[in-house]
Structures are given as C-alpha cells and as structure tokens.
Amino acid sequence: MRMIWIIRTTIALVSVFFLSGLVDASETIHLTVGEAVRMAIRENIGLKAERYLPLISMGDVLIEESAFDPDISLSLGESYERAMSPSIVTSTRQRSFDLDISLSGRVDAGTRYTVKWNYQKFRGDSSFLIINPYHLTELTVTVSQP
C-alpha cells in the first residue's frame, strides 16, 4: 500500500513539473471535462492498464470454463505375430486390430462422465478357432458424482 502511495506521489510531482514547464504561471489553460479526462487517461499509465482488466477477466473466465469441455481420445493398434509353435492348438500366425474411442468430461454440478467403446478383431491360423476372425466389442459408461 505504501509503495502505491509513493508511486502515485512521484507521478503527480513529475506531472506538475512537466506541465509547469509547458505553461507559464500566468497562462491559463481552458479544458473541457472531456479533454481533461482524455489527457488524464493519456498520461496516466495506471488508468491505461485498468482498461485492459475486463479483457483479462474474460480470458480467465474462458480458461475456467474449459474445465467443462469434453475430452475425446482415439487409439488404434494393429499387430502381427508369427511364431513357431510345437502345438497345433495355438496359432503360429496371429493378426489383431484394436480400436478405442472415448469421450469424457464434467458437467456444471461436478459430475464426471466417461463413455468408452473398445473394438478388437483377432485372426489366427489355428484349426481350433471356430470363428475366424472373431470380433470383441465393449461399451462402458461411467458416471461419478463427487
């Protein structure tokens, strides 16, 4: 608080000396209220900075609101494996494909939600695989309230 007072006093003294150099003591400057306000704003850095505070506050609000934006993720994977197997039960060649898609976020009340879908496709060369290729799919919905 004391630092602000020192800065304001210094600015006021510098302004007085600066303006007194421009105007003789016997001269009078006639200004309208609007001109005086414009001059004060133009010369006062603190007032210039105050004009940007609403814009800065709007940016802060946008940052805080982004906590409620949904998150989307996508994951793809494919693998191929060829192995020598002494058993005829296990496949010597396997190919798999994985896909994960999820949507998660938060609502205003703080409730968190997640919707996740997983898809897998598997193909092998074992004669014991009845369904080849076979597909697995899973849908998971999670809702949690703090």
N, C-alpha and C positions, 0 to 999 in steps of 0.2 A: 504494500500500500504506500509506503514511504517512497519507494522507487518511482511509482507512478506520479506522485506529487512532485518529485524532483524533475522528472522528465517534462511534465506539463509546465512547471515554472520556467525551466530552461527554454522551452519552445516559446512561451509567452514573452520572455525577455528578448530572445533573438528576434521575434516578430516585431516587438516595439522598436528595437534598434534598427531593424531593416526598414520598417515603414517610416521611421523618423528620418532616415537618410533620404528617402524619396520625397518627402513632403517637408516643406519648411514649417516652422512653428506657427507662422502667421497664416498659412494656407489652410483652407477648409475643403475637405472632400465631401461631396454630396453623393450619397449612395442610396439606392432604393433598398428595401429589405431583401428583395430577391438577389440583387447584386452583392449585398453583404453576405448573404448565405452562400452564394456561389464562390465568393472569394474565400470564405472560411473553409469551405469544403476543398477548394483547390489547394489551399495552403496547409491544411491540417491532414497529415498522413493517417492519424488515428481514425478520423472520420471516413477517409477513403477506404480503410480496411474494414470498417463497420458495414459498408455497402456490400461486401462480399460474404458476410456471415450467413444471410439467408441461403445463398447458393451452396455454401459449405454444409449447412444443416440439411439441405435437401439431398446432398450426396451421402451424408451419414445415414439418413433415413433409407435410401436405396440400398446401402450396404447391409443394414439391419434386416430389411425386408427380404434380401436374397437368401436368408436362412430358410425361408419357406419355399424356395424354388425346388422343383423336383430334380433328382439326380437320375440320370439314365446311363446304364452301362451295358456293353455288349462284349461278349467274349466268344471267339471262335477258336477251335483247335482241331487239328487233324493229325493222326499218327498212323504209321505203317510199320509193322514189325514182321520180320522173317527170322525164324529160329529153327534150329534142328531139334526135333523132339523125338525121343525114343518111343513115346506113347502115341497111339492113334487117337486117343481121347482128346488131347489138347491140339489146338490148331498150330500149324507151322507158319501160316501166314495170317496175319490179323490186320484189319484196317478199321479205324474208328474215327468218328466225326463227332465233335461236341459243340453245342451252341448254348450259351447262357445269355439271357436278356433279363434285366431287372430295372424296376422303377421304384424309387424310394423317395421319401420326403417327410415333411412335417406340416401339420395344419396349425391354425391360429391357437387352438387350445393346448398345443404342445404334444398332441398325439402323433406318434411316428407310424408310418406305414411302409410296407415293402411288398411288392408283387414281383415274383421271380419265376421265370419259365426256363426249364432245362430240357434240352433235347439231345439224345445220343443215338447214333447209328453205329452198329457193330457188324462186321462181316469177317468170317473166318473160313478156313478150308477143312475144318473137321467134319467128318461124316456123321458125327453125333449131334450136330446142330440141326434141329428140326426146322427151325425158321432161320433162314439165312438170306439176306441180312435181317437182323432184328432191331427194333426201334424201342427206345425207352423215352418217355416224356414225363415231366413232373411240373406241376404248377403249385407254387407256395405263396400264400398270402399271410402276412404277419401284420398285426396291429397292436401297438403297445401304448398305454396311457401312463404317463408318469404320476 
